[in-house]
Amino acid sequence: MLKPSTRTLWGWPLSRLFPRRLPALLILLSLFALLLIGSLTWAVPASPGLSAYEHNNSRPRPSDAPPKEPKVSRPSQSPQSPPHQESNEYNGSYWLADERGLSTPYSSAITLDNERVLLPPLKARRPIYCYHDKTMKKTKDEREAEKELLLTWRRAWWAQGFRPVILGAAEAKSNPIYEQVRKMAASSELREDLMRWLAWDTVNGGILSEITVLPTVPRQDPLLLLLRQGEYANLTKWADLDDAFLVGQETDVRLAIQSILLKEGIDKVTSVTAALSDDAITIDKTKTPLAYYSPKVIDNKYAQIIKKGNRAETLRNLNKLINYHLLVAWQNTFPDGIEVVKPHPQHATAMLAGALKLAKSLSSCPASPMPSTCPPNLPHCFPCVASPMAVSTPSRLRSSPQIFTIGVVPHPWFFALVDNLRESINVTWILDSPRDSWLSAVTLAYLGSGVSSNRRVVRFKELVADEADSIHSLWLSAENEVPSDMDWYFGFTLPEKSMNDGKSRSPVPADRLPKDDEEPDVLNGPVVSDEEVARERAILDRAKSVIMMNNKSMNNVTRMRASLEAWNMADTEAWRFTRAFNARRFLERDEWQKETLSTSGIESSLRTHN
């Protein structure tokens, strides 16, 4: 009889192992397998690319979650060596100037810093010069009136992208050939004009303008584009501007002055251009788009501003008239009116109050000695008293060059609290909320619904900062008041209030005149009560205190704010970009004004050339 076979493992009977020793054996086998796998893993070299990929694709926390969009572009430089570009800071905003400023959706991809915004490089301003002799005898009242007119001239040309510089006798006398001019036999008119040319030659030529030549044209006018390029083939004057506006390179200006010194029989010549030969200066006979308030033009078109025997009062009237015409020319550029964008309009009244006030100021008519008139270069304009500018508050941005848009860009925390009338938010609320709701709402009609947040934020940056697009809109950050330099941005003094009814107006139909008692248009959004506005304002004030908190002071509130920013990356980028762009614009003019006050005209001009 056969005995039953006994199963063995490594010579040990299973029947003996199973009850007591098998669990211990299995544990030993498991440890052995783990040691073997570990030794094989350590033998493989670490892969930097793989580790970086695993790090970047780990599940994000609410505080650093990216939007549901395709991956954004990454800098070609390593994180340790970001591109060396002009970096600056002003009033709590930080930026880096780079050519990719308008093509990169998220600045941190280049700056490697969530707080530093990527802005396009700041374009250099072409200097434009005006000669003003302060040594001539004048009354104090006349000097003050001239200062006001000079301010209007500087402000108008600054708004058009130029760098206005006032020259004087000091610049003329510092010219090496001044002594030759002083000793030459010439009429007083020619000698005075030569002083202007000497000062112009001292700063190496360029653009020379009289105080009464103003750019009452859109910023993209072909002549202004040509002037900003700074390339002038010949010494040139325009027939309809007399000698009030000249352009020329340094060598052409100097040769013109030297040719005057060599001429004989010019005792009765009254201007430099009259003494120059035809091949020394080009006379352009095309009609220029610039407004020139010459004595002849004033006598023929605006004689009412002249106060005989009172030059100071005449200059003040002229200054008011020019400022009025600059505003009218701007209003005529946007015949379809001003739109203050109001996305999610249910609770946006308090947030847009400043922008709406600015829009109404731009659409109103300031006091003017002749309110029915047009600029001399726009004889067929529509004065604002005859064609009042419309102001509306649509919920969507429209793409039209006939409209000027004012937008208020809120921080995501700002927008979340006021739009939902909440006192605070938490992580659960953030994860349940839609991403980038403000930017999506603003650009919905403009770009459509099937567009990524990356595309929306890039297009928004173009609207804010692109040279061609930015002339049709102004974007402000919601937590700040309307900037105090809007006169310099638009190029004219904004009226604080419209003309009184007692002012003279053009004979136009009554239905075309502004009405003070019009009912609110419900198409511009819901009409809210004073109590609701007060509640919105209180929420905004509390939200502003959170936005202004230092990022280094980490607490529950700042962590929640960071989480909301990460959840709404496109909205956050739009807010930071707008804030930094306005800060840089304000800083540029502030530094220029300090330079103007601290240096003479020649030093300022030469610094501009260098």
C-alpha positions, 0 to 999 in steps of 0.5 A, a space after each residue: 500500500 502506497 504512502 501518501 506523498 508529503 509536500 515539502 518546501 526547501 526540505 521542510 514538510 509543509 504540514 509542519 510549516 503551515 500552522 506556526 512558521 508560514 506567516 513568519 516566512 512570508 514576512 521574511 520573503 516580503 522584506 527581501 523583495 522590498 530590499 531587492 527593489 530598493 537596491 535596483 531603484 538606487 542604481 538608476 540615476 535621478 532624472 531632473 526632467 522627470 522630477 521637475 515634471 512630477 513637481 509641476 504636475 502634482 495635485 495643486 492646493 487651492 492656494 496655487 491652483 492654475 486655471 483650467 487652461 492650456 499650459 502658458 509659455 515658460 521662460 527660456 532662461 533657467 529660474 536662477 537667471 531671469 532675463 535682465 530687463 528694466 525693473 521698477 516699482 512705484 506705489 506698491 506696483 512692481 514691473 519688469 519691462 520686456 518685449 514679451 509684455 503683451 504676448 505672455 498671458 501670465 507674467 510670472 512665467 517670465 518674471 518668476 515672481 507672482 507680484 512683478 508684472 511684465 510690461 511692454 518697454 516704455 517708448 521713448 518720447 520725441 522732444 518737441 521744443 517751444 522758445 519762450 523768452 522770459 527776459 522780455 519786459 512784461 507785466 506780472 499779469 501777462 507773465 501769469 497768463 503766458 504760464 497758463 498758455 505754456 501749461 496748456 501747450 505742454 499738456 496737449 503735446 505730452 498727451 500725444 506721446 511727445 516730451 515738451 521742452 521750453 527753451 529760452 534765452 539761456 539756451 540761445 546764448 550758450 550757442 557757440 555762434 551767439 556772439 556772431 549773431 549779436 554783432 551782425 546787422 539785422 532787424 529786431 524781428 530777425 534778431 529775435 527769430 535768430 535767438 529762437 533758432 540758436 536755442 533750437 540748434 543748441 539742443 540739436 534740432 528736432 521739432 520747433 513749435 510756437 506756443 499757439 500750435 496744438 495737436 487737436 487730432 487723434 494720436 494715430 494721425 499720420 503726421 504725429 506718427 511721422 513726427 514721433 519717428 524723428 526722421 526728417 529728410 530736410 529742414 521743413 516748414 508748412 505753408 499754412 503754419 508760417 514759421 510756427 512749426 519747423 522740423 529739421 536735423 541738427 546739421 540742417 539747422 546749423 547750416 541754415 543759421 550759418 548761411 544767414 550769417 554769410 548773407 548780405 543785405 538782409 537788414 529788412 528781413 524779418 525771419 530766418 526762413 525768409 532769408 533762406 534759399 529754396 534749396 535750404 528749406 522745404 515748404 510743404 504745401 499740404 494742409 496740416 492737421 494741427 491747429 494754429 492760432 495765429 494772429 490772423 486766424 484769431 482776428 478772422 475767426 475768434 475776434 471775440 476773445 480779444 480784449 483791446 488794451 488788456 493782453 493778459 485777458 486776451 491770453 486767458 481767453 485764448 487759453 480757455 478757447 484752446 482748451 475747449 477746442 482740445 476737448 471738442 476735438 477729442 469728443 468728435 473722435 468718438 461720435 458714439 460716446 463713452 461707455 463705462 463697462 459694467 459687468 455683473 451690474 447688480 452690485 457694481 454701482 459704488 465700484 464704478 462711481 469714480 469712472 462714471 464721474 470721469 465719463 460725465 466730465 469728459 462728455 460735458 462742455 467747459 466754460 468757453 468764450 466762444 462755445 459754438 466754435 470749432 478748432 481752426 483745423 476742424 471747421 466742420 466739427 460738432 461743438 459739444 453744446 450742439 451735439 452732447 456726448 452720450 454716456 452709457 454703462 453696458 455690461 459688455 465691452 464692444 469693439 468699435 473705434 467710435 466709442 471710448 471705453 472706461 473700465 474699472 478692473 477689480 481685484 478678485 477679492 474685491 469683485 467676489 465680495 461686492 458681487 455676492 454681497 459677502 463679508 468674507 469667503 472660504 476655501 469651499 466657496 472658492 472651489 465652488 465659484 467660477 474662475 475668472 468671471 470678471 474677465 470672461 464677462 467683460 470680453 464675452 461679447 468681444 471675443 465670444 464664449 469659446 475662448 480660453 482665459 489665456 487668450 482673454 488676458 492677452 487681448 485685455 493687455 493689448 487693450 490696456 497697453 498696445 499703442 493702437 488699441 489703448 487710444 480707444 480706452 482707459 482702464 483703472 484699478 477699482 481700489 484706487 480713486 481716479 488718478 489725479 493726472 487725467 488732464 495730462 492723460 487726455 491733454 486738456 483740463 477736464 471740466 468740473 461742471 458744465 456751462 450754466 444755462 446762462 451761457 451763450 449757446 449755438 442755435 440748435 434744436 432743443 432736443 439736441 441740448 443736454 437735459 439735466 432731469 433725464 430718467 436713468 436708462 434701465 438698459 444701462 443696468 439696474 437702478 439701485 437705491 442709496 441704501 444699496 450703494 452705501 452697503 456696496 461701499 462699506 463692503 468695498 472699503 473692507 475689501 480694500 484693506 485686505 487687498 492692501 495687506 502685505 504679502 509677507 504678513 501671512 495670516 488666514 486672510 492673506 492665505 485666503 486672498 492668495 487662494 482666490 488669486 490662484 483660482 482666478 489667475 486671469 482676473 488677477 493678472 488683468 488687475 496687476 497689469 492695469 495697476 502696474 501700467 498706470 503706476 508706470 505712466 504716473 511715474 514717468 510724468 512725475 520724473 519728467 516734471 521733477 527733471 523740468 523743475 530741477 534742470 534748465 531746458 538745455 540740460 533736460 533736452 540733451 538728456 533726452 537725446 542721450 
